[in-house]
Amino acid sequence: MLGSIALGLISDLMHGKRSPVALVAVIFASALSFTLIYTVYPMNENEQYWLFFVLMFLLGFFISGLNNMISAACSADLGKQEALKGNTKAISTVTGIIDGTGTMGTAAGQFIVGFT
């Protein structure tokens, strides 16, 4: 939730340009992923785990915020189409399909991660 608010605010300050904000969020998330792999993985039981918790929070911050920003933008853009004017059920259906597809993709990804 905090990532969505922060990335949305930054996007609004950039006059609605979502692409630069998305690119920076992807770069930060990738850098955090590599940091998690090479810093936290070799930790043993006596290490401090605060670094792991901070990195996981920031990773979720950027990934979740980016996901919500993109899905909200897609839903809003599709809702402005001429074919959907005045049809609130169609707008709700499109939003549900976009969010449902993203959720299914996330669930499938987590299912695959469990096997590795």
HELIX and SHEET records of a PDB file:
HELIX    1   1 LEU A    2  LEU A   13  1                                  12    
HELIX    2   2 SER A   19  THR A   35  1                                  17    
HELIX    3   3 LEU A   36  VAL A   40  3                                   5    
HELIX    4   4 TRP A   50  GLY A   79  1                                  30    
HELIX    5   5 GLU A   82  LEU A   84  5                                   3    
HELIX    6   6 THR A   88  PHE A  115  1                                  28    
END                                                                             
